[in-house]
Amino acid sequence: MKPIKDIPESFCKNLKLFFTDIDGTITTNGQITDKSYSAIWKLNLAGIDVVPVTGRPAGWCDHIARMWPVKGVIGENGAFYFSYNRKDKKMQRQYLISSEERKKGKEVLERIKRRVLKEVPEAGISADQPFRLADLAIDYREDVSPLDREKINRICQIITEEGAVYRISDIHINCWYGSFNKIKGVRSFVDNTYLIDFSKLMYKSTYIGDSPNDEPIFKAFPLTLGVANLKNFEAEIINFPDYITSKESADGFAEAVDTILEKRSG
């Protein structure tokens, strides 16, 4: 990973679409800071579309699509995307799996939930779980005391045994049943929002993240970014971003945006 200061000026000048993780990337200690939220507005005002890609639930995503200066939001690790047309005051909701698949998934996730709470009682279920449509978020350090690696591995084993997929974020172990992930959500969003294949827009796009659940996008995009706290997961990642900030979390996000915009106008 190269320092963010080395990102090419030509790329910054041509950037059209900025995808970003939320937790641990634009937040510090669980909160969006004035610097990171201001950075989103700076991108918006510079004519760069911002799209959060998050493991957070549908309930949060409805709010984000409506209230933040973003083009849309991809939620629950790619299960759907929401996009709000401010002119017509209409919300577009697109799901990557059918209602039948979501129903089947809930049965699988309920089994996982029961097993995790029984076999790893120190874990918790995310406080935002009631607002989710397609995944289960197991809390391993947000509202519970941080779990050690052995307990985290046991949770992942349970998920695998039940036939589900998981990704580890900086606070949750998200798991789901179905063939969606963050990069499939990104591709669907681009195809349907811009009416152009992602392969034709990806060289004018970037993504910034902080944890192993961002790896599918790090692998798929030609140029990606990481905030400095990504280094905490180096042993768990194969496909790293191309550039990394010197600062962590929200400060790192603001650093990346300011660097890009400075080179864009330079």
KEMAR-258997 format. One record per residue: residue in three letters; x, y, z of N, C-alpha, C in turn. Coordinates in pm, whole numbers, plus 32768, in hexadecimal, padded with zeros to 4 digits. Example, Ala and Ser with C-alpha at 12.3 -4.5 7.8 and 13.67 -1.06 7.14 Angstrom:
// residues 2
("Ala" (8527 7DC7 830C) (84CE 7E3E 830C) (8528 7EB6 830C));
("Ser" (8505 7F1F 82C4) (8557 7F96 82CA) (850A 8003 8313));
This chain:
// residues 266
("Met" (8054 7F89 8000) (8000 8000 8000) (8058 807D 8000));
("Lys" (803B 80D9 7FA7) (8085 8155 7F9D) (8040 81C2 7FF0));
("Pro" (808A 8225 801B) (804A 8293 8066) (7FEB 82E2 800E));
("Ile" (7F7F 8313 8049) (7F16 8357 7FFD) (7F4C 83D1 7FB2));
("Lys" (7FB8 840C 7FE4) (7FF1 8482 7FA1) (8026 8461 7F16));
("Asp" (8039 83DE 7EF9) (806F 83B7 7E77) (8002 8394 7E11));
("Ile" (7F84 83A5 7E34) (7F19 8385 7DD6) (7F27 83DE 7D5B));
("Pro" (7F18 83A7 7CE3) (7F31 83F5 7C69) (7ED1 846B 7C58));
("Glu" (7F07 84DB 7C31) (7EB6 8553 7C19) (7E52 853A 7BA8));
("Ser" (7E7A 84F1 7B42) (7E21 84D7 7AD1) (7DA4 848A 7AFD));
("Phe" (7DB8 842C 7B59) (7D44 83E2 7B8D) (7CE7 843F 7BDA));
("Cys" (7D1E 8495 7C2D) (7CCD 84F1 7C7D) (7C7C 854F 7C23));
("Lys" (7CB6 857B 7BB7) (7C70 85D8 7B5E) (7BFB 8594 7B15));
("Asn" (7C05 8510 7AFF) (7B9D 84C7 7AB5) (7B39 847F 7B0F));
("Leu" (7B4B 8489 7B92) (7AF5 843F 7BEF) (7A64 846F 7BE7));
("Lys" (7A07 840F 7BD9) (7978 842D 7BCF) (7927 83F0 7C40));
("Leu" (7959 8381 7C78) (7906 8332 7CD4) (795C 8301 7D48));
("Phe" (7931 8322 7DC2) (797F 8304 7E3A) (792C 82AB 7E96));
("Phe" (794E 8229 7E9A) (790B 81CB 7EF4) (7957 81C8 7F79));
("Thr" (790D 81BB 7FE7) (794F 81BB 8069) (7908 8160 80CD));
("Asp" (7957 811A 811B) (7924 80D4 8190) (78FC 813D 81F8));
("Ile" (78B1 8113 8260) (7888 8171 82C9) (78D5 8159 834B));
("Asp" (78B7 80EA 838F) (78F0 80D2 8414) (7987 80C1 840E));
("Gly" (79CD 8113 845B) (7A5E 810B 8460) (7AA2 8154 83EF));
("Thr" (7A53 8182 838D) (7A8C 81C9 831B) (7A67 825D 8320));
("Ile" (79E6 827B 832D) (79BE 8307 833F) (7995 8322 83CF));
("Thr" (79A0 82BB 8424) (7983 82CE 84B2) (7A00 82B8 8506));
("Thr" (7A03 82F8 8579) (7A69 82E2 85DF) (7A21 82C8 8662));
("Asn" (7A41 8258 86A1) (79FB 8230 871B) (7964 8230 8709));
("Gly" (7939 8202 8693) (78AB 81F0 867A) (7860 826D 8650));
("Gln" (78A4 82DD 863C) (785F 8357 8616) (789D 8396 859A));
("Ile" (7846 83CE 8546) (7875 841E 84D5) (78A7 84A2 850D));
("Thr" (791B 84CC 84E1) (7954 8549 8513) (7931 85BD 84B7));
("Asp" (794A 8635 84E8) (7930 86AA 8495) (7987 86A7 8418));
("Lys" (7A04 8676 8426) (7A5F 8671 83B3) (7A2F 860F 8349));
("Ser" (7A03 8598 8373) (79DD 8533 8311) (7959 8557 82CC));
("Tyr" (78FA 858C 8317) (787B 85B1 82D7) (7890 8628 8279));
("Ser" (78E7 8685 82A4) (7909 86F5 824D) (794D 86C4 81CE));
("Ala" (799E 865A 81DA) (79E3 8623 8165) (7980 85EC 8100));
("Ile" (7914 85AD 8130) (78AC 857B 80D5) (786E 85F0 8089));
("Trp" (7852 865B 80CF) (781A 86D2 808D) (787D 870C 8028));
("Lys" (78FD 870C 804A) (7962 8741 7FED) (7962 86F1 7F6B));
("Leu" (7958 866D 7F76) (7953 8619 7EFD) (78D6 863A 7EAD));
("Asn" (7866 8645 7EF1) (77E7 8665 7EAF) (77F0 86E9 7E63));
("Leu" (7826 874E 7EA4) (782F 87D2 7E67) (7895 87D7 7DF6));
("Ala" (78F3 8777 7DF7) (7957 876F 7D8C) (7923 8720 7D14));
("Gly" (78A6 86F0 7D1D) (786B 86A5 7CAE) (788E 8612 7CAF));
("Ile" (78BA 85DF 7D22) (78DB 8551 7D2F) (786C 850D 7D7E));
("Asp" (782C 84AA 7D43) (77BF 8464 7D86) (77F7 840A 7DF5));
("Val" (77BA 8411 7E6A) (77E3 83C0 7EDC) (777C 8353 7EF6));
("Val" (77AA 82D7 7F08) (7751 8267 7F23) (7789 8214 7F96));
("Pro" (774F 821C 800E) (7779 81C4 807A) (7757 8133 805A));
("Val" (77B1 80D9 807E) (779D 8048 806E) (77B6 800C 80F8));
("Thr" (774D 7FDA 8137) (7756 7FBD 81C5) (7714 7F39 81EC));
("Gly" (773A 7F07 8260) (76F7 7E94 8299) (7680 7EBC 82EE));
("Arg" (7669 7F3D 82FB) (75FC 7F6F 834E) (7572 7F52 830F));
("Pro" (7508 7F59 8360) (7485 7F25 8338) (7434 7F80 82DD));
("Ala" (73C8 7F45 82A9) (736D 7F8D 824F) (7336 800B 8290));
("Gly" (7316 8003 8311) (72E0 8078 8356) (733F 80EE 8354));
("Trp" (73BF 80D2 836C) (7422 813B 8364) (7431 8170 82D5));
("Cys" (742D 8113 8275) (7445 8138 81EA) (73D9 8194 81B3));
("Asp" (735D 8180 81DF) (72F1 81D9 81B6) (7310 8268 81E3));
("His" (733C 8275 825F) (7361 82FA 8292) (73D7 8334 8245));
("Ile" (7440 82E4 822F) (74B7 8315 81EB) (7497 8346 815F));
("Ala" (7448 82F7 8115) (7425 831D 808C) (73D8 83A0 8088));
("Arg" (7383 83B5 80EC) (7331 842E 80F0) (737C 84A8 8122));
("Met" (73CC 8497 818A) (7401 8507 81D6) (7491 852F 81B6));
("Trp" (74E1 84D1 8185) (756D 84F1 8169) (757D 8523 80D9));
("Pro" (75E8 856D 80BC) (7602 859A 8033) (7643 852B 7FE0));
("Val" (75F6 84C0 7FC7) (7629 844C 7F80) (75D1 8429 7F09));
("Lys" (760B 83E0 7EAB) (75C1 83B4 7E35) (7566 833E 7E57));
("Gly" (758F 82EE 7EB7) (7544 8279 7EE3) (7593 8233 7F4F));
("Val" (7560 81C3 7F7F) (75A6 8177 7FE6) (758C 80E2 7FCF));
("Ile" (75F6 8094 7FDA) (75EF 8002 7FCB) (75F9 7FC7 8057));
("Gly" (7592 7F79 8080) (758A 7F4D 810A) (7593 7EB7 811F));
("Glu" (75A5 7E94 819E) (75AD 7E09 81CA) (760B 7DB6 8173));
("Asn" (7680 7DF2 815A) (76EB 7DAF 810E) (76C3 7D88 8080));
("Gly" (766E 7DD9 8043) (764B 7DC4 7FB6) (75C4 7D85 7F9E));
("Ala" (7573 7D76 8005) (74EE 7D38 7FF4) (7490 7D91 7FA4));
("Phe" (74A7 7E14 7FA7) (744D 7E72 7F64) (7492 7EF9 7F56));
("Tyr" (7454 7F52 7F09) (747D 7FDE 7F0C) (7402 8036 7F0A));
("Phe" (740C 80A8 7F4B) (73A3 810D 7F4E) (73DB 818C 7F0F));
("Ser" (7388 81CF 7EC1) (73AE 824C 7E82) (7337 82AB 7E84));
("Tyr" (734A 8323 7EB8) (72DB 8381 7ECA) (72E2 83F1 7E63));
("Asn" (7275 8401 7E18) (726A 846C 7DB6) (7230 84E6 7DFD));
("Arg" (7285 8548 7E19) (7258 85BB 7E65) (71F8 8615 7E18));
("Lys" (7200 8612 7D96) (71A6 8664 7D45) (7119 862C 7D49));
("Asp" (710C 85A9 7D34) (7088 856A 7D34) (705D 8538 7DBD));
("Lys" (70BA 853D 7E1E) (70A1 850C 7EA6) (7073 847A 7EA6));
("Lys" (70C0 8428 7E5A) (70A2 839A 7E51) (711E 8347 7E71));
("Met" (710A 82DC 7EBC) (7177 8282 7EDF) (7174 8207 7E85));
("Gln" (71E5 81EA 7E48) (71F3 816E 7DFB) (7235 8106 7E53));
("Arg" (71F8 8091 7E5D) (7231 8023 7EAB) (7244 7FAA 7E50));
("Gln" (72BE 7F7C 7E45) (72DE 7F0B 7DEE) (731E 7E9D 7E41));
("Tyr" (72E7 7E23 7E39) (731A 7DB3 7E88) (7362 7D51 7E2C));
("Leu" (73D1 7D19 7E5C) (741E 7CBB 7E0C) (73F0 7C2C 7E1C));
("Ile" (739A 7C10 7E7E) (7361 7B8A 7E8E) (72C9 7B96 7E9A));
("Ser" (7285 7B2B 7E75) (71F3 7B2B 7E75) (71BB 7B21 7F02));
("Ser" (7139 7B3C 7F0E) (70F7 7B30 7F90) (70FC 7AA0 7FC2));
("Glu" (70F9 7A3F 7F66) (7101 79B2 7F8D) (718A 7993 7FC8));
("Glu" (71F3 79C9 7F8B) (727B 79B5 7FBF) (728B 79F8 8047));
("Arg" (724F 7A6D 8057) (7258 7AB2 80D8) (7212 7A62 8145));
("Lys" (71A1 7A24 8122) (7158 79D2 8182) (71AB 7959 81AB));
("Lys" (71E6 7914 814A) (723C 78A2 8167) (72B3 78CE 81BB));
("Gly" (72EB 7943 8198) (735E 7976 81E1) (733F 7990 8273));
("Lys" (72CA 79C3 8290) (72A4 79E0 831B) (72A0 7960 836F));
("Glu" (7277 78F2 8332) (7273 7872 837A) (7301 7846 839D));
("Val" (735C 7853 833C) (73E8 782C 8354) (7425 7887 83BF));
("Leu" (740D 7908 83B4) (7449 7968 8411) (7413 7957 849E));
("Glu" (7396 792D 84AA) (735E 7916 852F) (73A4 78A1 8572));
("Arg" (73C6 7839 8525) (7411 77C9 855D) (749C 77F5 858B));
("Ile" (74DC 7847 8539) (7560 787A 855C) (7558 78CE 85DC));
("Lys" (74F5 7923 85E3) (74E3 7978 8659) (74D8 7925 86D8));
("Arg" (7483 78BD 86D4) (7470 786A 874B) (74F2 7824 8772));
("Arg" (753B 77F0 870F) (75B7 77A9 872C) (7622 7806 8765));
("Val" (7630 787B 8729) (7697 78D8 8757) (767D 7902 87E7));
("Leu" (7602 7925 8807) (75E3 7953 888E) (75F3 78E3 88F6));
("Lys" (75E1 7866 88C8) (75F2 77F5 8922) (7684 77CC 892F));
("Glu" (76CC 77C7 88BF) (7754 7792 88BE) (77BE 77FC 88D9));
("Val" (779D 787A 88BE) (77FA 78E9 88DA) (77AA 7956 8921));
("Pro" (7785 793F 899D) (772B 799B 89E4) (7764 7A27 89F9));
("Glu" (77E8 7A37 89E9) (7823 7ABC 89F8) (7802 7B17 8981));
("Ala" (77DA 7ADA 8911) (77B5 7B28 889B) (7729 7B62 88AD));
("Gly" (7707 7BBF 8857) (7681 7BF9 885A) (7649 7C05 87CE));
("Ile" (75CD 7C2C 87C6) (758F 7C4A 8745) (7589 7CE2 873A));
("Ser" (75AF 7D15 86C7) (75B6 7DA6 86B5) (7533 7DEA 86DC));
("Ala" (7541 7E5E 871B) (74CB 7EAA 8745) (7475 7ED6 86CE));
("Asp" (74B1 7EDA 8656) (7463 7F04 85E2) (7423 7E8E 8596));
("Gln" (742B 7E16 85CF) (73F5 7DA0 858C) (7361 7DAC 8567));
("Pro" (730B 7DE9 85BB) (727C 7DF2 8596) (7262 7E3F 8515));
("Phe" (72C5 7E8A 84E5) (72B2 7EDB 846D) (72F1 7E9C 83F1));
("Arg" (7317 7E1B 83FC) (7359 7DD5 838E) (72F6 7D7F 8340));
("Leu" (7313 7D6E 82BE) (72BD 7D1F 8266) (72FD 7C9B 823B));
("Ala" (7382 7C97 822F) (73C1 7C24 81ED) (7439 7BEA 8235));
("Asp" (7469 7C27 82A0) (74DF 7BEF 82E1) (74D2 7BF1 8379));
("Leu" (752F 7BAD 83B9) (7538 7BA8 844A) (75BD 7BE7 8471));
("Ala" (75B9 7C48 84CA) (7633 7C8A 84F8) (7651 7C5E 8586));
("Ile" (76BE 7C15 8596) (76E8 7BE4 8619) (774F 7C46 8650));
("Asp" (7730 7C7B 86C3) (7783 7CE1 8702) (77F6 7C9F 874D));
("Tyr" (7871 7CC1 8724) (78E3 7C8B 876C) (7938 7CF7 87B0));
("Arg" (790F 7D78 879D) (795B 7DE0 87E5) (7919 7E69 87E4));
("Glu" (789E 7E76 87B0) (785E 7EFA 87AF) (781E 7F17 8837));
("Asp" (77BD 7EC4 8861) (7778 7ED7 88E0) (7798 7E68 8944));
("Val" (77F6 7E11 8921) (7824 7DA7 897D) (78BA 7DB6 898E));
("Ser" (78EF 7D78 89F6) (7981 7D78 8A08) (79C1 7D2E 8994));
("Pro" (7A31 7D60 8960) (7A6F 7D21 88EA) (7A8C 7C8D 88FF));
("Leu" (7A65 7C3D 889B) (7A7D 7BAD 88A0) (7B0A 7B8E 8871));
("Asp" (7B44 7B23 88A6) (7BC8 7AFA 8879) (7BBB 7AAD 87F5));
("Arg" (7C2E 7A93 87B8) (7C31 7A54 8734) (7BF2 79CA 8735));
("Glu" (7C04 797F 879F) (7BCB 78F9 87A6) (7B33 78FC 87A0));
("Lys" (7AF4 7959 87E5) (7A62 7963 87E5) (7A2F 7996 875E));
("Ile" (7A79 79F4 8723) (7A53 7A25 869E) (7A58 79B3 8638));
("Asn" (7AC1 7964 863F) (7ACE 78F2 85E4) (7A5D 788D 85F8));
("Arg" (7A34 7879 8674) (79C7 781B 868F) (7944 784D 8652));
("Ile" (792B 78CE 865B) (78B2 7907 861E) (78B5 78F1 8587));
("Cys" (7928 790C 854A) (7935 78FA 84B9) (7920 7867 8492));
("Gln" (794F 780C 84E6) (793C 777D 84CC) (78A9 7758 84D0));
("Ile" (7860 778C 8532) (77D0 7772 853B) (7788 77A2 84BD));
("Ile" (77AB 7819 8491) (776C 7852 8418) (7784 77F8 839F));
("Thr" (7800 77CB 8390) (7822 7774 8320) (77D9 76EF 8328));
("Glu" (77D0 76B7 839F) (778A 7637 83B2) (76F7 7641 838C));
("Glu" (76BC 76B6 839B) (762E 76C8 837A) (7619 76F2 82E9));
("Gly" (7685 76FA 829C) (7678 7714 820D) (7669 77A6 81E7));
("Ala" (7690 7801 8240) (7687 788F 8223) (7711 78C8 8202));
("Val" (7712 7946 81D9) (778C 798E 81B6) (77A5 79F6 8222));
("Tyr" (7822 7A15 823E) (783D 7A7D 82A2) (78AE 7AD8 8274));
("Arg" (78AD 7B50 82AC) (791B 7BAF 829E) (792F 7BF3 8324));
("Ile" (79AA 7C0E 8347) (79CA 7C4C 83C7) (79E6 7CE0 83B2));
("Ser" (7998 7D34 83F7) (79B3 7DC3 83F5) (7A01 7DE6 8472));
("Asp" (7A10 7E67 848D) (7A5D 7E8D 8503) (7A0E 7E7E 8584));
("Ile" (7989 7E65 857A) (7936 7E57 85F2) (78DA 7DDD 85F0));
("His" (78B6 7DAF 8578) (7855 7D43 8569) (788D 7CD1 8514));
("Ile" (7851 7C5C 8526) (785F 7BF0 84C6) (77D8 7BE9 8480));
("Asn" (77D5 7C18 8404) (7758 7C15 83B7) (774E 7B91 836D));
("Cys" (76D9 7B53 8372) (76C6 7AD7 8328) (7640 7AD9 82E1));
("Trp" (763A 7A90 8271) (75C0 7A90 8222) (75B8 7A11 81CF));
("Tyr" (7540 79F9 819F) (7527 7987 8147) (74FF 79BF 80C0));
("Gly" (754D 79A0 8059) (752E 79D5 7FD4) (75AE 79FF 7F8D));
("Ser" (75A4 7A13 7F0B) (761B 7A2C 7EB8) (7631 7AC1 7EA0));
("Phe" (762D 7B10 7F08) (764B 7B9F 7EF9) (76C5 7BC2 7F4C));
("Asn" (7706 7C2E 7F26) (7773 7C67 7F74) (7781 7CF9 7F4B));
("Lys" (77E2 7D3C 7F85) (77EF 7DCB 7F6C) (7809 7DEC 7EDA));
("Ile" (7860 7DA0 7E98) (7881 7DC4 7E0E) (780C 7DA9 7DB1));
("Lys" (77BD 7D40 7DCC) (7745 7D2A 7D7A) (76E2 7D9C 7D8E));
("Gly" (76D9 7DD0 7E09) (7684 7E43 7E22) (76B3 7EBD 7DD5));
("Val" (7736 7ED2 7DD2) (776F 7F42 7D88) (7750 7F37 7CF3));
("Arg" (7765 7EC1 7CBB) (774D 7EAD 7C2C) (76BA 7EC6 7C09));
("Ser" (7660 7E93 7C5B) (75D2 7EA6 7C43) (75AC 7F39 7C4D));
("Phe" (75E3 7F7C 7CAF) (75C6 800B 7CC0) (75F2 805B 7C46));
("Val" (766C 8043 7C17) (769F 808C 7BA3) (764D 806C 7B26));
("Asp" (7632 7FED 7B0F) (75E7 7FC4 7A98) (7560 800A 7A90));
("Asn" (751B 8011 7B02) (7492 8043 7B02) (7486 80DA 7B19));
("Thr" (74EA 8114 7B5A) (74E5 81A4 7B75) (751C 81F5 7B01));
("Tyr" (758B 81C7 7AC8) (75CD 8212 7A5E) (75B2 81D7 79D4));
("Leu" (756D 8165 79D0) (754C 8120 7952) (75CA 8106 7900));
("Ile" (7632 80DC 7946) (76B1 80BD 7906) (76F1 804A 7953));
("Asp" (7736 7FF2 790D) (7777 7F83 794F) (77E8 7FB5 79A9));
("Phe" (77F5 7F78 7A1E) (7859 7FA4 7A7D) (78E5 7FA4 7A43));
("Ser" (7902 7F47 79E8) (7988 7F3F 79AD) (79AE 7FBF 7963));
("Lys" (794A 800D 7939) (7965 8088 78EF) (7971 8102 794B));
("Leu" (794C 80F1 79C9) (7951 8160 7A27) (79B7 814B 7A96));
("Met" (79E8 80CE 7AA4) (7A3B 80B0 7B19) (7AC0 80FA 7B18));
("Tyr" (7AF1 8124 7AA1) (7B70 816D 7A9D) (7B5F 81FF 7AC5));
("Lys" (7AE2 8227 7AD9) (7AC5 82AD 7B0C) (7A85 82A3 7B97));
("Ser" (7A9B 8233 7BD8) (7A5F 8218 7C5B) (7AC9 81EB 7CBE));
("Thr" (7AAC 81FB 7D3D) (7B03 81C5 7DA5) (7AAE 8198 7E1B));
("Tyr" (7AEF 8153 7E77) (7AAD 8123 7EF1) (7B10 812E 7F64));
("Ile" (7ADD 8153 7FD9) (7B31 815B 8050) (7AF4 8108 80C0));
("Gly" (7B48 80BA 8104) (7B15 8063 816D) (7B7C 804D 81DA));
("Asp" (7B58 7FF6 823B) (7BAE 7FE7 82B0) (7BBA 7F59 82E6));
("Ser" (7B78 7EF5 82A7) (7B76 7E70 82E6) (7B66 7E01 827E));
("Pro" (7B6F 7D81 82AA) (7B6B 7D11 824C) (7AEC 7D08 81F7));
("Asn" (7A7A 7D3D 8228) (7A01 7D31 81D7) (7A03 7D90 815F));
("Asp" (7A6A 7DE2 8154) (7A7B 7E38 80E0) (7ACF 7DF7 8072));
("Glu" (7B06 7D83 808F) (7B65 7D44 8033) (7B2B 7D26 7FA8));
("Pro" (7AAD 7CF8 7F9B) (7A79 7CE0 7F13) (7A80 7D5C 7EBB));
("Ile" (7A6E 7DD2 7EF7) (7A75 7E4D 7EA8) (7B06 7E75 7E90));
("Phe" (7B5C 7E62 7EF3) (7BEB 7E7D 7EDC) (7C1D 7E2E 7E64));
("Lys" (7BEC 7DB4 7E57) (7C18 7D5B 7DEC) (7BE0 7D85 7D65));
("Ala" (7B65 7DB7 7D64) (7B1E 7DD0 7CE6) (7B3B 7E58 7CA7));
("Phe" (7B58 7EBD 7CF9) (7B6F 7F44 7CC5) (7C00 7F54 7C96));
("Pro" (7C17 7FA2 7C2D) (7CA0 7FBC 7C00) (7CF1 800C 7C65));
("Leu" (7CAE 8067 7CB0) (7CF6 80B9 7D11) (7C9F 80CA 7D8D));
("Thr" (7CD5 80A1 7E00) (7C89 80A9 7E7D) (7CDE 80E5 7EED));
("Leu" (7C98 810B 7F58) (7CD8 8150 7FC7) (7CB8 810B 804A));
("Gly" (7D11 811B 80AA) (7CF9 80EA 8131) (7D1C 8155 8196));
("Val" (7CD2 8158 8206) (7CFB 81AE 8275) (7D5F 8160 82C9));
("Ala" (7DB0 81A6 8317) (7E25 8169 8357) (7E02 80F5 83B3));
("Asn" (7D8B 80F4 83EF) (7D67 8087 844A) (7D51 8003 8403));
("Leu" (7D51 8003 837F) (7D4C 7F86 8334) (7DC3 7F2D 8356));
("Lys" (7E32 7F6B 837E) (7EAB 7F1E 839F) (7E95 7EBE 8413));
("Asn" (7E2C 7ED6 8463) (7E0C 7E7C 84D2) (7DE1 7DF2 84A0));
("Phe" (7DBA 7DE9 841F) (7D87 7D6C 83E7) (7DE4 7D32 837D));
("Glu" (7E61 7D5F 8379) (7EBC 7D34 830E) (7EC9 7C9D 8303));
("Ala" (7EC2 7C57 8373) (7ED2 7BC5 8371) (7E59 7B7E 8335));
("Glu" (7DE9 7BC6 8325) (7D6D 7B89 82F7) (7D49 7BB1 8269));
("Ile" (7D9B 7C01 8228) (7D7B 7C36 81A4) (7DE3 7C09 813E));
("Ile" (7DB3 7BE2 80C9) (7E0C 7BBF 805A) (7E10 7C31 7FF4));
("Asn" (7D9B 7C69 7FD5) (7D91 7CD4 7F72) (7D87 7D5B 7FBA));
("Phe" (7DF5 7DA4 7FB8) (7DFC 7E24 7FFE) (7DD7 7E97 7FA0));
("Pro" (7DB0 7F0A 7FD9) (7D9C 7F80 7F84) (7E21 7FB4 7F4F));
("Asp" (7E19 800A 7EED) (7E93 803D 7EAE) (7ED7 80AA 7F00));
("Tyr" (7E84 80FC 7F41) (7EB9 816D 7F8D) (7E7D 816D 8019));
("Ile" (7ECA 819F 8079) (7E9C 81A1 8104) (7EBC 8228 8143));
("Thr" (7E64 8254 819A) (7E77 82D4 81DD) (7ED9 82C5 8252));
("Ser" (7F0B 8333 8280) (7F63 8333 82F5) (7F12 8338 8376));
("Lys" (7E96 8367 836B) (7E3F 8374 83E0) (7DD4 8307 83E0));
("Glu" (7D9C 82EE 8453) (7D39 8284 8461) (7CAA 82B8 8455));
("Ser" (7C51 825C 8430) (7BBF 8272 8437) (7B94 82F6 83F8));
("Ala" (7B40 8343 843D) (7B07 83BD 8403) (7B71 8421 83D9));
("Asp" (7BDC 842D 8427) (7C49 8488 8401) (7C8D 8459 8381));
("Gly" (7C99 83D5 8372) (7CD3 839D 82F8) (7C7B 83B5 8280));
("Phe" (7BF8 83A6 8292) (7B99 83C0 8226) (7BA6 8451 81F8));
("Ala" (7BA6 84AE 8258) (7BB3 853B 8235) (7C39 8556 81F0));
("Glu" (7CA2 8514 821E) (7D27 8521 81E0) (7D22 84F5 814E));
("Ala" (7CE2 8483 8134) (7CD9 8451 80AA) (7C8C 84B0 8051));
("Val" (7C1A 84E0 8082) (7BC8 853C 8032) (7C13 85BE 8017));
("Asp" (7C4F 85F7 807D) (7C98 8675 806A) (7D0B 8664 8007));
("Thr" (7D50 85F3 800E) (7DBF 85D9 7FB1) (7D8C 85D1 7F22));
("Ile" (7D20 8588 7F0F) (7CE6 857A 7E89) (7CB9 8600 7E51));
("Leu" (7C74 864E 7EA2) (7C3E 86CE 7E72) (7CAD 8734 7E58));
("Glu" (7D18 872F 7EA8) (7D8A 8788 7E90) (7DCC 8767 7E0B));
("Lys" (7DDE 86E7 7DF0) (7E1C 86BF 7D70) (7DBC 86D5 7CFD));
("Arg" (7D3D 86CB 7D17) (7CD8 86E2 7CAF) (7CDA 8773 7C7E));
("Ser" (7CF2 87CF 7CD9) (7CF3 885D 7CB5) (7D80 8890 7C96));
("Gly" (7DE4 8839 7CAA) (7E6F 8864 7C97) (7E96 886E 7C05));
